[in-house]
Amino acid sequence: MEYRQLGRSGLRVSALTMGTATFGGAGVFSVWGDTDVAGARRQIDMCLDAGVNLLDTANIYSSGLSEEITGKAIQGRRDKLLLSTKVRMPMGEGPNDAGLSRQHIRIQVDASLRRLGVEHIDIYHVHEWDGQTPLEETLETLDSLVREGKVRYLGVSNYAGWQLMKALAVSDAHGYQRFVSNQIYYSLESRDAEYELLPLSVDQGLGVMVWSPLAGGLLSGKYRRGQQASEGRHLGEWDEPPVRDEDKLYDSIEVLVKIADGHGVSAARVALAYLLTKPAVSTLVVGARKDAQLADNLAAAELTLSNEEIEQLDRVSTQPLIYPHWHQARTAADRFSPADRALHGPAAQ
């Protein structure tokens, strides 16, 4: 297992992270999985054996049950693992039971610590944007959690580029702890993050944690043009991530499967290995309902793709340049920075 620096922090994380959204299966999360404590212990054992050192959860997953199961499953081996969890989503019906206010963050961090059965959280992510709470309030609260020892590092998830840059500017202006992790959706199915979030992460020194790197299973290889998968959702049922260009998706899957066949591995393994070659990517969050799926995902850390194979996947999955990027590609490519190249690629050098 390769260990990568998480942005400009001193923290080293495994190239693959175990996601625990499949733990619990309560409410709407039942479609993701219903792993119990025994299953969680078994899967965490598999991850530890493979060299994984980071588990990612969230308070909203199964309304806290995922955190509870994670806490029970790591008993006796907390020192071998880093823990990431999140705050922002609704955790009740009250007017202050969601968002990134000082009130909500303070209540939820203590609740997460109790459920996880730990004294500190290694990486605490804000799970989503809150446009109604001043950033100064949110960031001062997060900063105080680090200073108190309840949290070691701060992360952000699902922010737009301008929102994240504004948050970093506020932190810098007040001397607050900065975000070091940017947890985003990024996959061969959708490379939207390359427009702003990857370049921003390169420029500002954030380590990217990728959620749903297999696009919710779309890139597993079981979904093929003109065929219905024997298990899993119908393509039309996808809403996270939404499928906007079905033909393009199947074009990418065909190249993915061809490369996978050449290596004698699964399409999923190739899709994960591809993302590990991208700028600023520190770790991919993988989770699975079944142990066999998890074992296959973990093996992606050992797969190396050739430059030609990476270029094939780049070409088939590339997205059109939106403004101002198409204009800059024509008129500014002579002075592109490493951050610019996270979108425009090495050909622009």
C-alpha positions in Angstrom: 0.0 0.0 0.0 1.3 3.5 -0.9 1.0 6.2 1.7 0.4 9.8 0.4 0.7 13.2 2.1 -2.7 14.7 2.8 -2.3 18.0 1.1 0.3 20.2 2.8 -0.4 18.6 6.2 2.1 16.2 7.8 -0.5 13.4 7.8 0.1 10.3 5.7 -2.9 8.4 4.5 -3.2 5.2 2.5 -4.0 5.5 -1.2 -7.2 3.7 -0.4 -9.6 4.6 2.4 -12.4 2.4 3.7 -15.8 4.1 3.5 -18.4 3.0 6.0 -21.6 4.3 4.4 -22.6 0.6 4.0 -22.5 0.1 7.8 -26.0 0.0 9.4 -28.5 0.2 6.5 -31.0 2.4 8.3 -33.5 4.5 6.4 -32.5 5.7 2.9 -29.0 4.2 3.4 -30.4 0.7 3.2 -29.8 0.8 -0.6 -26.1 1.2 0.0 -25.7 -1.8 2.4 -26.6 -3.1 5.9 -23.2 -4.3 7.2 -23.5 -5.2 10.9 -20.7 -5.1 13.6 -19.4 -8.6 12.8 -19.2 -7.7 9.1 -17.6 -4.4 9.8 -14.9 -6.0 11.9 -14.2 -8.5 9.2 -14.0 -5.9 6.5 -11.8 -3.6 8.6 -9.5 -6.6 9.2 -9.2 -7.0 5.4 -8.3 -3.3 5.1 -5.7 -3.4 7.8 -4.1 -6.5 6.2 -4.0 -4.5 2.9 -2.3 -1.5 4.6 -5.3 0.8 4.8 -5.0 3.3 7.7 -8.0 5.5 7.2 -11.7 4.9 7.8 -14.3 7.5 6.6 -17.8 7.8 8.0 -20.3 10.6 8.7 -22.9 11.4 11.4 -25.7 11.3 8.8 -24.9 7.7 7.6 -27.8 5.7 9.0 -28.5 8.5 11.4 -25.4 7.8 13.5 -25.6 4.0 13.3 -22.6 3.8 10.9 -20.5 5.7 13.5 -21.7 3.4 16.3 -20.8 0.3 14.3 -17.4 1.7 13.3 -16.7 2.5 17.0 -17.5 -1.0 18.1 -15.6 -2.6 15.2 -12.3 -0.7 15.9 -12.2 -1.4 19.6 -8.7 -2.5 20.6 -7.0 -1.1 17.5 -7.7 2.6 17.5 -4.0 3.3 17.4 -3.7 1.5 14.0 -6.4 3.7 12.3 -7.2 7.3 11.4 -10.9 8.3 11.6 -12.7 10.8 9.4 -16.3 11.9 10.0 -18.5 14.8 8.9 -21.0 17.4 10.0 -23.6 19.6 8.3 -26.6 17.3 7.3 -29.9 17.2 9.3 -29.7 15.1 12.5 -33.1 16.0 13.8 -36.3 18.0 13.1 -35.3 21.1 15.1 -34.4 24.5 13.5 -30.8 24.1 14.7 -30.4 20.4 13.9 -28.6 21.1 10.6 -26.0 23.4 9.1 -22.6 24.7 10.2 -23.5 27.0 13.0 -21.4 26.9 16.2 -24.5 25.4 18.0 -24.8 22.5 15.5 -21.1 21.7 15.1 -20.5 21.7 18.9 -23.4 19.3 19.6 -22.6 17.0 16.7 -18.8 16.7 17.3 -19.5 15.5 20.8 -22.2 13.1 19.6 -19.8 11.7 17.0 -17.0 11.2 19.6 -19.5 9.3 21.8 -20.7 7.1 19.0 -17.2 6.3 17.8 -16.0 5.8 21.3 -12.8 7.9 20.8 -11.3 11.0 22.3 -10.5 12.7 19.1 -11.4 12.7 15.4 -8.4 12.7 13.0 -10.1 14.5 10.1 -13.4 16.4 10.6 -15.1 17.3 7.3 -17.8 19.9 6.8 -20.1 17.7 4.6 -21.8 20.4 2.5 -22.0 24.2 2.1 -24.1 26.3 4.4 -24.9 29.6 2.8 -26.7 31.0 5.8 -24.1 30.7 8.5 -21.2 33.2 8.3 -17.9 31.5 7.4 -16.2 33.2 10.3 -18.6 31.5 12.7 -18.0 28.0 11.2 -14.3 28.3 10.8 -13.7 29.8 14.2 -15.7 26.9 15.7 -13.6 24.3 13.8 -10.4 26.1 14.7 -11.3 25.8 18.4 -12.0 22.1 18.1 -8.5 21.6 16.8 -7.0 23.7 19.6 -9.0 21.8 22.2 -7.8 18.4 20.9 -11.1 17.1 19.8 -10.1 17.2 16.2 -6.7 16.9 14.6 -7.2 18.1 11.0 -10.0 19.8 9.1 -11.6 18.8 5.8 -14.3 20.1 3.4 -16.6 18.2 1.1 -19.0 19.2 -1.8 -18.1 22.9 -1.9 -18.0 24.8 -5.2 -14.7 26.4 -6.1 -15.6 29.9 -5.1 -17.0 28.7 -1.8 -13.9 26.8 -0.9 -11.6 29.6 -1.9 -13.6 32.1 0.2 -13.4 29.7 3.2 -9.6 29.4 2.8 -9.3 33.2 2.5 -11.3 33.7 5.7 -9.1 31.1 7.5 -6.0 32.9 6.4 -7.3 36.3 7.3 -8.1 35.2 10.9 -5.3 32.7 11.4 -7.7 29.8 11.8 -6.7 26.2 11.0 -7.1 25.6 7.2 -8.8 22.8 5.5 -6.2 20.2 4.5 -8.6 17.7 2.8 -11.1 18.2 0.0 -13.5 15.2 -0.3 -15.2 15.3 -3.7 -17.0 13.2 -6.2 -14.6 12.3 -9.1 -14.7 9.4 -11.5 -14.4 8.3 -15.1 -18.1 8.8 -15.4 -17.9 12.5 -14.4 -14.7 14.6 -14.4 -16.5 17.8 -13.4 -14.0 18.3 -10.5 -11.3 19.1 -13.0 -12.9 22.4 -13.9 -12.2 24.1 -10.6 -11.8 21.8 -7.6 -8.7 19.8 -8.7 -6.8 22.9 -9.9 -7.8 24.7 -6.6 -6.6 21.8 -4.6 -3.3 21.7 -6.4 -2.8 25.5 -6.0 -3.9 25.7 -2.3 -2.3 22.5 -1.1 -5.4 20.4 -0.3 -5.3 16.6 -0.5 -8.2 15.2 -2.5 -10.2 12.4 -1.0 -12.4 10.9 -3.7 -15.9 9.7 -2.8 -17.7 7.2 -5.1 -14.7 6.7 -7.4 -16.7 3.9 -9.1 -19.7 6.2 -9.7 -21.9 4.2 -7.3 -20.9 0.9 -9.0 -21.5 2.1 -12.6 -17.8 1.5 -13.4 -17.7 -2.0 -11.9 -18.0 -3.6 -15.4 -21.5 -5.1 -14.8 -23.2 -2.3 -16.6 -22.8 -2.6 -20.4 -24.4 -1.0 -23.4 -27.7 -2.8 -24.3 -27.6 -5.1 -21.3 -29.3 -4.9 -17.9 -27.1 -5.8 -14.9 -28.1 -9.0 -13.1 -27.9 -7.1 -9.8 -27.9 -3.5 -8.8 -30.0 -0.5 -9.9 -31.3 0.2 -13.4 -29.5 3.0 -15.0 -32.5 5.3 -14.9 -32.7 4.9 -11.1 -29.4 6.7 -10.6 -29.6 10.1 -8.9 -26.3 10.1 -7.1 -24.3 10.5 -9.3 -26.8 11.4 -12.0 -26.0 9.9 -15.5 -26.2 12.9 -17.9 -24.7 11.2 -21.0 -25.5 7.5 -21.3 -23.6 7.0 -24.6 -20.4 8.6 -23.2 -20.7 6.5 -20.1 -20.8 3.3 -22.2 -18.0 4.5 -24.4 -15.8 4.9 -21.3 -16.9 1.5 -19.9 -15.9 -0.2 -23.2 -12.4 1.2 -23.0 -12.2 0.4 -19.3 -13.2 -3.2 -19.9 -10.7 -3.6 -22.7 -7.8 -2.4 -20.6 -9.0 -4.5 -17.7 -9.1 -7.6 -19.9 -5.5 -6.9 -21.0 -4.4 -7.0 -17.3 -6.6 -9.9 -16.4 -8.3 -7.8 -13.7 -11.8 -6.2 -13.1 -12.9 -3.0 -14.6 -13.4 -1.6 -11.1 -9.7 -2.1 -10.4 -8.7 -0.2 -13.5 -11.1 2.7 -12.8 -9.5 3.1 -9.3 -6.0 2.9 -10.5 -6.7 5.5 -13.1 -7.8 8.1 -10.5 -4.7 7.4 -8.4 -2.7 9.0 -11.2 -4.5 12.3 -11.0 -3.0 15.5 -9.5 -3.7 16.2 -5.8 -5.5 12.9 -5.3 -4.4 11.5 -1.9 -6.8 8.7 -1.4 -9.9 7.0 -2.8 -12.8 6.1 -0.5 -14.0 2.6 -1.3 -16.7 0.6 0.3 -18.5 -2.6 -0.6 -21.5 -4.6 0.5 -19.6 -7.8 -0.1 -16.2 -8.9 1.1 -15.3 -10.1 -2.4 -16.0 -6.6 -3.8 -13.9 -5.0 -1.1 -11.0 -7.4 -1.7 -11.0 -6.6 -5.4 -11.1 -2.8 -4.7 -8.1 -3.1 -2.3 -6.1 -4.8 -5.0 -6.3 -1.6 -7.2 -3.5 -0.2 -5.1 -1.1 -2.7 -6.7 -2.2 -2.0 -10.3 0.0 0.2 -12.5 -1.4 1.5 -15.8 0.8 2.5 -18.7 0.9 6.0 -20.0 -0.9 4.9 -23.2 -3.7 3.3 -21.1 -4.1 6.4 -19.1 -4.3 8.5 -22.3 -7.0 6.2 -23.7 -9.1 6.6 -20.6 -8.5 10.4 -20.7 -9.6 10.7 -24.3 -12.8 8.7 -24.0 -14.0 10.3 -20.7 -12.9 13.9 -21.4 -15.5 16.6 -20.9 -15.9 19.7 -23.1 -14.1 22.8 -21.9 -16.6 25.3 -20.5 -15.9 29.1 -20.4 -13.4 30.5 -19.5 -11.4 27.3 -19.9 -11.8 26.9 -23.7 -10.7 30.5 -24.1 -7.7 30.1 -21.8 -6.7 26.9 -23.7 -6.5 29.0 -26.9 -4.8 32.1 -25.5 -3.1 31.3 -22.2 -1.6 27.9 -22.6 1.9 29.3 -22.9 1.8 30.2 -19.2 -0.1 27.4 -17.6 0.8 26.5 -14.0 0.6 23.0 -12.4 -2.8 23.9 -11.2 -4.0 24.7 -14.7 -2.7 21.4 -15.9 -5.0 19.6 -13.5 -7.7 20.4 -16.1 -5.8 20.9 -19.3 -3.4 18.0 -19.0 0.4 17.6 -19.7 -0.2 18.4 -23.4 -0.6 22.0 -22.5 2.9 22.3 -21.1 
